[in-house]
Amino acid sequence: MSMKKVLLGLIAITLLTLGSCDKKDWNEDQNSQSKTNTTLGQRLPDGSTQLENPYSVTNMLRAYADLLTEGDIDRAKEMSGITTTHYYVKFMPQNEDMMDLLKQDSTIVMYTFPLDVAFPEGYDLDSYRDEGVAEDQPGYRYASIPVNKPMPEVEHQILDELFIPDEEKIADIKEGNPPTPVVLHGITPEELVERSLVLTGNDHEEENIGVAARSSWRPAGRITMYDDKLGTIGVEGLKVCARRWFTTHTGFVDANGYYSCDGTFKRPANYSYDYERYDFQIRKGWLFSTAKLDGPKKTGNWDVHHVATSIHSYYSTIFRAAHHYYYKNILGLRRPPQNGFWKTQLKIKAVNETNSDYDGNASPARRFLGLGSHIHIFNPQNPRYRTYATTIHELGHASHWSMSSGSNFKNSDKIVVETWARGVEWSLTRMVYTDYESSYNRLRYTGMVQDAIDGFKTRSCTWYFTDANPWNVLPKSYQDKVSGYTIRQIEDALQNQKTWDAWKNSIITKFNNPTESNLEATFSFWNMQ
């Protein structure tokens, strides 16, 4: 075991010893009438039902025998061709390091709840928590893993061996790699699945539709939100999942909001999506609560539109900004901290609270072990363009921290740190909201980056910053005669520079610009009351 894993384990134990959240979970209610899940060995929420697994090898053999061998299981084993195709697995990560290891393979779709349980209508699946898992640890994850896929090196338990003969993937066929067909003797996959559903008591869906009458359908739809400046827009980058039992098909939302999943079903499927990609995660609460939306179980398209006042409009805006900074055109800038072996996925907490002091903040210290959220965003009541700009601003801090040594970032002048984030905010937000203008003050949140990039002008600024009052009124102006630097050049000059003058000198030293002699006036204006 590596020293890193040992250290993480010791720290995780220490955190557990120090205490956990006081929030009461459903399984603490001693008067609850919850059932015991015999497969998982724990109680389930009230109204939940432990389902008999129709896709287990055992039940598939039973269905085959019922259809073709007069109930003789041994004969069914000999002639059916039924064998294990997938494992139903419960992963038990003990810390965020193990959680990140699980996420290394993006083709594995994991769920925070067991896949063979029917939860009551309206139950918040995100609230499900396995017994014995502390609030400050990741919950268990459930997944279906093909037998030929390497198993992630995370503690796990194989709950069942599965035979899935009807997993229809479109992407494999398009790429010229059709999946190896499941060979059954004397029966179609549809007939076998139908009989297993009946024998296990899971045939309540579309009871009047025969096997032959069912046609394949492809999960698809549109995910949009209302933006107060842009109108109805797509929530680009979301990964939509459509799951039926142990098979999940996925699709990504495009710029116009449309998505189409990579497989088909013949029966209803559960739609859902998380506000998460490999490099970042939007959280809605403390620690491990991912912002997500669980949709209906249905056939046909799932269309979602988030109105301006919806909390999901807030989540969607933060997601859009993060997706932009991580995966789209950012004018040559460095990306924020990316996920990897020695790094953790960046967490952004979407705080559903009003904060009169600021719209967001970033703290690398909260990133420790991936437990806390590096970035916090506040004020869901703000216009969406402002939430977008705030998210870009805080990601600019995260990127600055990532490209510099920790001590350099920590010990940098506040005017340097905030001026850079304001500059990134202005540059990237205007790629989406073309009329966006940042608000500036002298001595802290300055407009130096914009002045170095755009054309000549008379620059006016009404305020200057002090710790006691960020917006002291004292109007001043100067003639901005600097132009033509790129945002990437200014970033390159910033790397490992801690002071205002050092940043200025680095720009002059590294790059030739016909207006560089006027840079002194720009830096001086923004560094005065």
N, C-alpha and C positions, 0 to 999 in steps of 0.2 A: 504494500500500500504506500502511495506517495506521501511525503511529508505534508503536502498541501491538504490531502484528504484527512490525514490525522488531525491537523490543526483545525480544519473545518468541523470535524466531529467533536473535538473538545470544546470548541466555542459554542456549537449548537447545544451541547449538554449543559454548558454554563448558562446559556440563555434560558433553557428550560428550568434550571434550578432557580434562577432569579425571579421567575414568575411568568405568567401569561395573561392574556386578555381576560377581563372579568365577564365578558359577554357570555350569556347563557346559551348553550346549544340545545337543540331539541332532545338529544339523548341524555340530558341531565335531569329531565323531568321524571321523578320517581313514580308519578301517577299516570304516566303515559301508557297507552294501550298499544304501543308500537310492537310490531312483529319481530321475530328473529329471522334474519336472513340465513338460511341453512347453508347456502353456498359460500357466503362471505363470512359467516360466523359473527354477525352483529345485528343489532336492531335496525329497523327501517322506520322512516317517518310515518306518522299516522296516515292511513289511507293508501299506503303503498302496497304493492303486491309483488312478491317474488315469483317470477315467471319460470316455467319449465322451459329449458333451452331447446328449441326445435332444431338448432344447427349443431348440437353436440353429435359426435360420431355415434354415440350410443343410441340416441333418438332417431338419427337418420337410418341406422341399421334396422331399428324397430319398424320404421315406416316402410322401408324396402321389403322387409319380411312380411309385413301386413299386406302388401300389394302383390307380391310375387312368390313367396315361399311358404304361404300358409302359416306364418308366424315363426318359422324355423330360423333363428338368429344365426346358427352356425352355417347354414346354407347361404344365408344372406351375406355373411362375411366372405364366403368362398367365391360367390358369383357376382356380387354387386359392383365391385370396383370402388367401394366407399373406403376412404382412408383419410387421415388427418391432412387438411389443407392449411389450417390456421390454428394458432393458439389464442385463447382468450386469456389475457394477462392482466394482473394487477401489479403495477409498479409502485414501489414504496420508497421514494426519495426521502432521505433524512435531512437534506439541506438544499439550499439553492444551487450549490455546485452540482449536486446530483440531478437537480431539476434541469439545469442547463445542458447537462450531458444527455438527458432524455430528449431534449429538443434539437440535438445535433442533426438528427434525421428528420427532415421536414415532411417526408412521405408518411410518417407514422402519425395518425390522427388520434389524439388522446382526449379522454373525457374525465371530468372530475367526479363522475357518478357511475355506478355499475350499469352495464348495458342490458342486463337481463332482469331489470326491475321496472315495473310500471308505477310511476309516481302520480299522485292525484293531480287533476287538472288545476292549473294555476300555481302549482308548487314551484318555488324558485330553486331551480336546479343548482344555482351557484351557491346556495346555502347548505348543500349536502356536505357532510363532513364525516369521514370514517371514524369510528370509535377509537380512542387512544391516540389520535393525532392532535398535537398541541396547536394552538392558534398561531404560534410563531414558527411553525414548520409547514412546508408544502403538504397539501393533501395528497392522497394516493391518486394514481392515474390509471384509467382502464383503457385497453386497446385490443384490437385484433391484429395479430402479427402473422404474416405468411410463414409457413414452416421453413422456406428457403431463405428467409431474411435473417441476417445476424441480429441477435438479441442485444439491445443496449446493456452495457455493463452497469446496471443499476439493480439493487435488490428487488426481486420480483417473485410473484407466485403465479403459476399456471393454474387458472381456475377451471379450464375445460379444454378439451381437444375438439376442434370444430371441423365440420365438412361443409364447405360453402360452394355449392355447384352452380350458383346463379349470379356470381359477381361479374357484372357486365361493365367493362371499362372501355370508353371510347378512345381515350388518348393512346392506348397501346395499339389499337387498330390503325389509327391515323398515322402513327410513326412507323408502320410496317412491322410491328412486333405484336401480332395478335397473341393473346394468352393461350397457353396450352389448354385445349378443351378438356373438361372433366368427362371421363368415359364412364357411362353407366350402362349396365347390360339389361336390356328389355324395358327401359323406362326413361322418360325425359326428366331433366332436372326440375322442370316446373311441376310435374306430377309428384315427384319425390318430396319437394318442399311443401306442396299443398297437403300431402298426407301427414307429414311431420307436424305441420301447424295444427291440423285437426287432432292428432293423437296427443299433442301437448296442451291442447286447450287454447291455442292462439289463433283460431280461425274466425274471430268475430268481425274482422274487417271485410267489407264487401262480400258478405256471405252468399249473395245471390248471383255472383259472377263466377262462371266456370273457368277452369284453367285455360282452355282454348280461347276464351273471349277476352282475356286480359292482354292488353297491348303495352309495350314498353313506353315509358315516358322519361324525359330527361329533365332533371331539376334545373331551373333557370329562373330569371326574373330581373328585377331592377331595384337597387338600393339608392335612395336619394334623400336629400335634406334641403330645407329652405334656408338660404343665406340672404341676409338683409341687404347685401349689395349685388350679389350675383344671381339671385333668384333660385330656382330649383337646379341643383347640381348633383352629380354622382359622388358617392363616397368612395373615391378611387382607392384601390389597393386592398380593400377588405377581402378576406378569404371566407367564402360561404361554404358551409358544410351541409350536406343532406345525408342523413343516416337512417338506415333501416337495420335493426338488430346489430350485426357486427360488420356491416359494409357501409363505408362512407365514401361519397363522391364529393369532390370539391371544385370550386370555381372562383376566379378572381374578378372583382368588380372593376370595370374599365372607367375611363374618364367621364363617360355619359351615364354611368350607373348600372350598366348591364352586365350580367354574368351568366355563364352557362357551365354547369358542372361536367366532370369528365367521365360520367357513366350514366347508366339508365337503371330504372326499377320497373317492376310490374305491380307494385303495391305501394301504399302510402309511405312516406319517409318524413323524418323529423328534420326541419330546417333550423339552422343556428349560425351565428358568427361571433367571434371574439374580436375585440379591438386590439389586435396583436399581430405582429409579424416577427420574423426570426430575430431581428436586432432590437426591437422595442416592444413594450407592453404598456397599455393604458390601464391603470388600476382605478377602481372606484372606491376603495376602502383601504384599510390598513393591511400591509403586507401582501397576502397572496390573492386578493380578490380582484380578478380580471374583469374589466368592463366588458359586457357581452349582451347579446340579445338571443333568447331562445324563441324560435318561431313555432308555427303550427306543425302538426303532423297531417300531411295532405298529399294528394297527387297534383300535378300541374305547377304552374309558376308561383313563386312567392315574391311579391312586390312589397316594398317597405318605403314609406316616406316619413321623415322626421320633421315635424313642424318646428317653427322657430323657438317655441318655448319648451320643447322636449329636452329632457336630460340627454337623450341620445343625439340630439343636434350638437350639444356641447361635446360629448365624447367624440362624435364624428369629426368635428372641427379640429380637435387636438390630434386625432388620428391623421387627418389629411395633412396637417403641417408636419408631423413626424415622418409620414410617408414621403412627403416632398423632400425633406432634408436627407433622408436615408437613401432614397431610390430614384429620385428624379434629377433633372438638371439643376445644379446649384452653382453655376457660373465658375466651375473649376475649384470650388472650395473643398476642404477636407470634410469627410463625413464625421458625424458624432461618434462616440465610442461604439464600436461594433462588437457583436457577440463572438466568442471564440473560446479556446481552451483555457487561456489564462484571464479571460475577461467574462463579464456577465452581461446578460441582456439589460439594456437600459430601461428603467421603470419610470413612468410618468404618472403621477397621481392626479386624477381629475377630482379636485375637492369641490364638493357640492355645498359651498359656503360663500358668503359675501365677505370680502376682506377689503377694508377701506384703506389699508396701507400700501398694498401692492397687488398686482394681478398674477404674479408668479415668482418663484425663486428656484434656485438650483444650489445644491450642496453635495459635493463629491463624497463627504463623510457619510451621507445617508446611503451611499452605494455599497457600503461595507458588506461583503459576502452576498450582495444582491438582495439582501433582506428588505432594506428600505427603498424608498423611491427617490432617485437622484433629483428629479424635478417635481415640483408641485405647481399646479395651475389652479387659480381661484376665480371666483366671480362668474358663475354660469349665466348671469343675467346680462353680461356684456354683449355688445354687438359681435357677431361671429368673426368679422375681420380683425377685431381687437384680440379675441382669443387666439386666432391664427398667428397674429404678429407676436403675441406674448410667448406662444409655444416656440416659434422660431428663435426669439430672443434667448430663451432659456436653453434651447439646444445649442445656440451659439456659445453659451458659457460652457456647456458640456464638451463641445468640440475643442474649445480653447484649452480646457483642462486636459483633454486627451492628447493634444499635440505638444504640450509642454510638460516638463517635469512637474511633479506634484508640488514641490516647494516653490518653483517659479510661479505657478498659478496662484498658490496660496498667498505668496508674499508680494504679488503685483499690486501696484497702485490701483485704488478703486476706479480712478478716472480711466485707466487703461482697460480694465476688465469690462466696465460698463459701456465705454465708448465702442469697443469692439462688438459687443453684443447688439448695441443699437445700430451699428452699421450693417451687420448681418440681417437684422430685423428689417431694416429699410430695403436692402438689396433683394432679399428673397421674397418678402411679402409683396413687393410691387410686381413680381412675376405673376401673381395671382390677382391681386387687387391693384390695378395699374395706377390708381390715383392715391394710393396710400402715402401718407406723410407721417414720419415719426415725430414725436414731441421731444424737444431737446432742452437741456439746461447747461449752463457753464459749470465747470469744475467736477462734473460727474457723468451725466448721460449726454454726452456731447455729439455734435454733428460733424466731427472731423472727417469721418470716413466718407460720408456723403459729399462733403466739400472737396475732398481729394479726387472724387470720381466724376461728378457732374460738371457742367459748364460754369463759366464765370457768372457772378451775380453779386448783388448786395445781400449779405447775410445778416438778418436781424434775429436776436434772441432776447426774450423778455426776462428770463429767469436765471438765477444762479443757485447752486446747491450748497446747503450746509447740512450737517447731521441733524440740527435742530429743526430745519425747515427746508425741504427739498425744492421749494418753489418760491424763493425770495424774488420779489419784483425789482428789477433794475434793468430797464431796456438798454441794449447796446447793439451796435452793428459794425460791420467791417466789409471791405471789398474782397470777396473771395476770388482770387486769381490763380487758383490751383485747379487743374483738370487733367483727365486722361489716365490716372492710375486705375488699375483693376482691383476688384475686391480680393482676388487671389494674391496679388502683389502685396497688398496691405497685410494680408494674413501671413504671408511668408516673412515679412519684416517683423511681425509681431512675435513670432515663435521665440520663446525663451527670453523675451524682453520684459522687464518688470516695471520700468519707469516711463513716464511720459516723454522725457527727452531721449531716452534710449530707443524708444519706438520711432520717434522722428528721425533720429540719426540713422537708424537701420534702414528706413525707407530711402533716405537720400543716398546711402552707401550702396545699397543693393540694386537700385534701378535708375536708369537714365530717363529723365522727364524734362521737357523744355520749361515746365513751370515750377520746377523744384525749388528755385530760389524764393518762391513765395510761400513755401511750406511753413517757414518760421512764423509768418503772420497768422496762418491758420491755427497752428498749435498754440500760439500766444493768446489769441482771442478766446479760445475755448478754455484756457487755463487761468482765467481772471474772473474776479467778481464783476 
